[in-house]
Amino acid sequence: MAFQLQPGRRLSPEDLARRLEVTNLARTSPDSADVTVLRAALLPAGEYDLVALGEGRLHGEVVVRVGRTDQAVERWRLDGRQAGFTGLTLKLPVPVHSVTIRADEEARATAGEFRLRVRSLAVPPIASGYALRAIRYGQTSAFFMDDSSYMEPGGFWTRGEEATTLVLDTDASNAYAEMVLLVRSGAVPTTIDVTTGTWHRRVGFAANQLQAVSLPVHDGTARLVTIRTGPWFRPATSTPRAATRAASGCSSRFRECPAKTGRHL
């Protein structure tokens, strides 16, 4: 229970949430080689507004990462925006393992500190547990809930004979567009089972076959998708990246499509 003292009144959970800010506990000097300006762990699902403390107009670029990855879930240009409330919002449809914000030299020169101010919290979130990492594919952000898939800039790999769960959150401007998952099998025949909500589809693959799996039309909110992959193959290479995909089943790629036909994953 929370109360406001001046003037005295009881605060609702929504009012209290809007007064919370996420700040960086480990501050760095403006001339530091570390370009991380905010790092926070175990953030709840919700929407967070980016606040830049400074004066005048902002410049440069900030990059938002979720979890232990070098891939971005958001990449924002600050040019022309005013210090303070920037008008940029980070959407987290699920709780996340961590959020890291990195800023280039221009951004750090025009803003002394960056914070995330809670706009609203999602209660309950669309999925239990914490997203381990996330990445943006065009107008869709994908949040990976487990280690049974390996994300790359153009798509992701799934591990054979395992199930992986991800949450797809599409920008409002394209929220009702068609979504198609383009799946290519590996060196052995396999199957995938795709489930979202009450919808389910099983697809069989020959070796090295590409197929398109159309997801059902959605209501525009974030969606939970589970993919279970059948027999797997071991990549014939010893690179570190291949080692993380040691039991690969299928690769799934994301692709932009003309607006009239919707969005393809």
N, C-alpha and C positions, 0 to 999 in steps of 0.2 A: 504494500500500500504506500502511495506517495502523496505528499501534500506540498502545495505552494504556500509560502509564508506571507508574501506581500504581492497582491492581497491574498488573504487566506482562502484556499479552496483545495478540494481533493482533485488530484490529477488522474485522468484515465490512463490506461496503458499506452494508448496512442499518443496522448500529449507528452507523456514521459519519454517515449521512444524518440520523438522529434527533438528533444533537448539533449540527446546523447551525441557525443562526437568521438570518433576514433582518431587518436593521435599517435605519433611515432615516439616510442620511449627512448630509442637510441638516436639522438640528434647528431647530425653531421654538420660541419662548417661549410659555408658556401663554396670554399675552394677545395673541399675534400674530393679525393678521387672516387669515392663511393657515390654513385648517382642514385642510390636508394633514398627516397624521401619519406616513405612510410612503409612500415611492415607490421602487420597485425595477424594474429592467429585465431582460429576457431570463431569466425564471424557467423552470426545467424543469418538465415535467409531474409532478404528484404531489399529495399532500395536505399542507396547511399549517395548523397550529393557531394561532389568534390568542392572543397573550400580551399582557396589559395590565399594565404595571409600575405599582404603586401600593399602597395599603393600604385595607383595608375593602371595602365594596360599591361596585360600579360603577353608573353611571347614564348615560343618554343613548343616542345612536345612532351607529353607524359605517356607512359606505357603502364598498363595494369596487367599483372600476372596473378593467376590463381594457382596455388600449390607449388610444388617443386618442379618447375619447368622454365625454359627460356622462351616459350611461346606466349603471345599476348592474347588476352581476352578483350582488351580495349586498347586503342591507340588514339589519343586525342591531341589535336592541335589547339593551342591556347591563343594563337594570334588574334588580336582584336577583342578578346574578352577582358573584363574588368576583374581586378583583384577582389577577393571576397567570395561571394556565391558565384560560381562559374557557369551554372546552368548545365553542367555535365553530370550525368547520373549513372552510377554503377548498379546494375541489376543482378542480384544473386537469387535465383529461384530456389536454391537449396543452401543449407549451411556449407561452408567451405573450410578446408584445412588451413588456408592462409591466404592473405592478399598482400602483394608487394607492389608498390608504385615507384617507378623510376622516372627521373626527369632529366632532360638534357641540359646543357650548360645555359642556354637561353632561359629556360623555364626556371632554373634555380637562381638565376640572376634577378628575375622579376618577382619571385615569390619566396619569402623567407621560410615558409612552412606550408605543408599541405595536410589537410585533414579530410576525413569522411564524416559527414553529418547524417545521422539516420533520418530518412524521410518516412519510412514505414517498415514494419517487420511483417514477414509472411508467417501467419499462424493459422493452421499448421503448415509446415513446408510441404512441397510436393513429394519429397522423398526423405526417408530417415537416413541418418548417418551424414558424413561430411564428404563433399566432392574433393577428391585428391588432387585434381588438376582441371584446367579448362582451357579452351582455345576458341577463337572466333573463325568461322568459315563464312565469309561473305556477310550476310545479314543474320546469320544464326550463330549463337554461342552454344557450344557443347560442353557440358560439365560431366566429367568421368568419375563415377562413384567407386571404382575398384581398380585393381591392378591386372584385370583380365583383358585389357586392351592397351594398345600403344598408339598414342596420337602423334601425327605428323602434320606439317603445314597444309597438306592437301587432303587429308583424310585420316583414317586410323586402321590399325590392324587388330584383329581379335585373336585370342588364343584358342587353339583347337580343344574340343571336348570340355569347354568351359562356357559359362554365361557371363556377359558383361552388361552393366546397366549404365545408361547415360541420360542426362536431361537436356533436351533441346529447347532453347528459348530464342524465338525469332523476333526481330525488330517489329514494332507496331506497324510500320509502313508496308510490311510484307507478311504479316502474321497469318493471313488466311490463304496464302498461296499453296499450291500443291508441293508436296515434298516427296522426292524420290531418292532412295538409297541405291547407289551404284556399287555393286559388290562383285569382286573378282576373287575366284578361288585360287588356291595355291597349286602345288605340283601334284596333288592327289585329289580324287573326287571327294566331295563333302556335302554337307547340308547346313542351312541356317534356319533357325526358328526366330522370327521377329514378333515381339509382342508390345503393344502399346494400348493401355486401357483394356477394353474387352476384345480388341481386335488382335488376331493372330494369323500368321502365315508361315508355312514351311516351304522352302525352296531347295531343290536339289541341284548340284553343280557337277559338271565334268571337270577334269583337271584344267586349270588355267582358263576357266570360262567366266565371262562378264555377263551379269544380268542386272536388270533394274527392278527394284522392289518399291512400289508406290505405297506410301503410308496414307492412311485415311485422312480425309479433310478434318481439320481440327478447329477448335473454337478460338484460336488466337493466343491462348495462354501457353505457358511452358508445358512440355509433355515428357513423360517418363517412357523410355524405350529400353527394352531388354533384348539382347541378341545372344542366342545360344548357338555355338558353332560345333560342327561334327568333327570328323577325322582331320588330323593336322599333318603338317610337314615340317621338317627342320631345314631352314635356309642353308644352302651349300656355300657358306662364307664364314669367316672367323672375325668379322668386324664387330666392334662393341655394340653397335646398333642391332645387328642381327642376333647377338647373344640375348638381348632383351626380348626378342621375338622368337625364342628358341622352339616354341611349340605353336607356330603360326597356323591359323586355319584359313582366314579370308582377309582381304583388304577392302575397306569401304572408302569411297571417294566422294567428295563434295563438289558440286558443279553449279555455276550460275546458269539460269535459263531466261529467255525473254519473259517480260512481265506478263504477257497474255497467257503463257502456259504455266506460270508459277515458278516455284523454286525447286531445284533438284539438289538432293544430297547424294 
